[in-house]
């Protein structure tokens, strides 16, 4: 985008902001998206430039910036705006003050400490992230297409985790999960399900033989890590023996699977959200049969689901317009979003040590 302040004074921007003082014949860089730099900082991917009086405003994928001196300096005006687009979050189950989340264009950030400050610890587009449930200083994160990273000091530094040998790019949001019973074992989903038993160091082992396209979702049963459910588009497969053999699940839905959740206490009770008019399905026998739980949910997209460990079999669903809840006693869905901003819900996680949902 460009905006002319005077006949000869012009600014243009794409990834960074440039200035010309001779009507566009020559341009000088005014910003960069990396620090330190000899210019000023403005987030990469500038969408709009606009003068209001003598002030130059920059709207980017990372926020709003202002220059009061024709671009010699820029200041960030974004503080306090709830505009970050998170794809996934990972909540610590040992420290309620720790959450790591990956977001579009703004990398991966961690909330930490009693003051709950947010610190960016990984760049690019942030995707799946999780916290070691036995040690809140250990964070895992991904960027687009399955680049994996780890921090052992709560985001102060990081290092790369190598992809499985021979794989290419994964999906935009590549599945990346921690074993719910053996914290040093992690899984990732590319063309197959891969398993690493040393916290990301060493090699990966394929535990499936699908010979298909990249996987969309992986979910390991919290109470029995031999039960693993995966999704590729509308197709779903499961194993009850840790990957020695897999069973294709006959799905009654026609849409794409957007999320899988397994009951914390029952490895055969599994729920999925799917695209289209059929929103939520639940199985109590490992996917052999399914119950359509869509009922009175609004006709908007269902993005994620989480099953509660409580005796009444609670189900929370994240949708385009908020969160909805049902259980065995209700029979219908009720809104669960008092004081929640009217935004699309991408992921839900229950923090067991506090009994809260994020």
N, C-alpha and C positions, 0 to 999 in steps of 0.2 A: 504494500500500500504506500501511497505517497501523499504528501500534503505540502502545498506551497505557502510559505509564510509571506514572502514578497516575490516579486518577479524573478529575482536572481537567487533567492535563498530557498533551497529545497531539501526535504528529508525523504528518504526511502528506507524501507526495511523489509527483511525476509527472515533470516535467522538473527542478524544483528541490525543495528540502526546506522545509517550513513547520512552524511550531510554534504551538500554542495553549496558553495557561495558564488558560483558563476553560472547559475541557471541550468545545471545538470551536466556541464562539460566534464567536471571532475568531482569525485566523491571521496570523503574521508570517513573512516570507521570511527564511530563514537562509543560503541559498546562491544562487549563480548559476553559469552555465557559461561566462561570458566574464570575462576579466581586462583591466584592473583592475575591481574592484567593491567596494561597501561592505560586502559580506557575507563569505562564505567560498567557496572553490571546491570544487564537486563536479560531476563530469561530468554532462551532460544525460542524460535517460532513466534515472531511478532505478527499479530493479526491486524492491528490498526494503529495508525498515528493520527493524532488530532490536536490542533491548537485550540486552546480556549484563552483568548486574549494573548498574552505573551508566554503562557505556559504550554509546553509540549507534553502531551500525555501519550504513553505507550501502553497498549493492551496486548498482552502476550499470553502464551499457554501457561505461564507461571505467575501471572498477576498483573497489577497495574503499577506503572512507574511514571514519575513526573520529572521534567527538567524545567527549571525556572530561568535558565541562562542559555537557551538555544542549543542545548545538548552537551554543554561542557561537563555537566554533572547530572546524574539521575538518582532519584530516591524512590525506594519501594513504598508504595501505599497499601500493600496487600494485607498487612497485619489485621486480624480480626474478621476477615472475610472467609466464610465457610465454603470455599469453591474448589477444593481439591477433589479430584475424581478418583476415588480408591477402587481398584479392581478386587483386591483381596486384603484381609487382615489376618494376623496371627496373634492370639492372646496368650500371655503367660498363664500357666495354671499354678504357679508357685508364688508369683508376685503380681498383685492386682494392678500395680502401677506401670506394667510393661506391656505395650502393644506395638507390633511392627506391621506396617502396611505399605503395599505397593500401589502407585498411582500413575495415571496417564501423564506423560511429559514431565513428571516431577519426581521420578525415582522412588526409592523406598525410604521411609522415615520410621523412627522408633520414638514412642512416648516412654519416658523413663524417669525414675526418681520420684520422691514424694511431691515435688512441684509439678510433675507430669509435663515437663518440657518436651517438645518435639524436636528431634535432631535428624537431619538427613544423613543417611549412611550409605546409600547406593544410588547411582545416577541412572540416566536413560529413562525408559518407561518402566515403572515398577509394576511387578506382577505378583505372583504368589509369594507369601512370606509366612514364616512360622517361628515360634520360640520353643527352644528345648524345654519340655515341661518339668524337667528335674533341675534345670540351671537357667535362670532368667538372663544370664549374661551371654548366652549362646543364641545367636540369631541366624536364620537362614533367609535368603531372598533370591528373587529372580528378576531379570529384565526380559524384554520381549524375545519371543521365540526360544526361550529355554536356556538362557545363560544363567548359571547358578553361582551363588556366592554365600560366604559364611563369615560371621564375626564372632569372636570369642570374648570380646570386651564390650558388649552391648552397643556396638556401632562405632566405636572410636576408630577402628580400623577394620579392614576386610580382606579376604583373599578369594580367588576364584576356585570353583569346584569344576573339574573337567567333566565334559559330557561323556556319556558312554561311547566307547570306541566305534567309529564308523557311522554314527548318526548325524543327520543334518539338522535343520531347524525343526523345532517343535511348533506347536500352535502359538498364536499370539500370547495367550495365557497358557503356559505349559504346566500340566499337573506336577506338583512337587509336594510330597507329604512326609511326615515323620511317623515311624512305627509307634503305635500307642502303648506298646509294652516294652520295647527295647529302644531307648532313645538314641543310641548311636547308629541305628539302622534307619536309612531314609530311602525313599522311592521317587522315581521320576517317570513321566509318561511321554515317550516319543512314539515311534512306530510300535514299540513294545513296552511292557512294564519292566523297568530296570530297578535293581535293588543294590544298595551299597551298605555294608555292615560296619564301616569305619568312619561314620560321620562325614563322609564326602571325600576322604582321602582314599587312595588306592583305586581299584577298578570296580566297575559296575557289572552285574550279572543280569542277563535277560531271564525273567521268570515266566515269560509268555511266548507264544509262537503264533501270533495273529496274522502276520504277513499282510497287514492292512495299512490304512492311513493313520495319521497321528491321533493319539488319544486326546479326548476332551476333559475327562474327569477320572480321578482315582479316589477311592475311599476305603480305608482299612477299618475293620470293625474294632472298636475300642476294647471290647472284652475278649476278643479272640483274633489275633493277628494272622491266623490262617485264612480268614475270610476277607477277601479283597474283591471289590466291585469296581468295574471300569466302564466307561462309556466312550463311544465313537459315533458322533452324530446321534441318530435315534437308536443305535444298536448298543446292547449292554451284554457284558459277560461277567462271570464271577468264578472264584475259586474258593474252595473250603479246605484246601490243603497247602496253602502258601504258594501256589503257582505250579505245583506238580501237574495238575490238570485243570482245564477251564471248561465251563459250561456256558453255552450261548443261551441267553434269556429271551424267551418269546415275549415281546413287548406288545401290550394292547394299545399303545399310543402311536400317533403318527408324526408328532413333532420331534424336534431335537432335544436331547437331554441337556439341561443347563446346570444341574447340580445333583449330587448324591449324598445322602446322609444315612448313617447306620446307628441304630439304638445303642446307647452306651452300655446296656446290660444284656442285649440279645443280638447276637451276630446275624440272625436271620430276619430281623425286623429292619427293613430298609425302605427309604422314601426317595423319590425323585421328583424334580420339577422339570416340566417339559414346555416347549413353545407351543403356541396355538391356543385353542379353546380348552384343551385338556391340560389342566394346570399341575395337578399333584396326584401321584399314585403312591400307594403304600403296599408293601408285601410283608407277610409274617412268616413266610416259608422260603426265604432266600431267593425270591424272584420267580418261584414256580407259578404262583398266582398273584394277581394284583387287584387292589380295590381303588377305584377312581374316587378321590377325595375332593374333587374340585368344588362340588356343591355350590354354595352361594358366594364364592370368591368373585371379585369384580373382573370384568373382561379386559384385563390388562396383563402384561407379561409377568410371569412368575420366574424369578431369577435364582432363588436359593431356598433351601429348607434345612431345618435342624430338628432332630428328635430329642425330646427331653428324657432324663433318667427317672422322672417321677412316676409313681405307680399308675397315674391316670393317662399315661401315654400321650403327653402333650406334643403338639407339632406347631412349629413356628415357620411361616413362609414369608420370605422377602419378595416384594413385588415392585412394580414401577411406581406405585403410589404409597408404599408404606409396608408395615408388618401386620400379618394376621395370625390368629391363634385358634386352635381347636384341640379337643381331647375327647376321650371316650364318653365323658359325661355331657359335653356340650352338643355334639352332633352337627353343629354348624360353625362357621368361622366368625370370629368377632375381631374388630379392629384392635390393634395392640400398638398404637402409635401416638398416644397423648404426648404433646410437646415435642414430637419428632418432626424435624423439617420435612416438607413435602418433596422428598427426593427419591430417586430410584435406589432400591436396596440391592447391593451386589453380593453381600455375604453376611451371615449371622454366625456368631460363636457364643456358646454358653461358657462363662467363667465359673467353674464349679466351686472354687474356694470362696467366692463372694455370692454365689447364687444369682448372678446377674447375666443379662444377655447384651452382647454388643453387636 
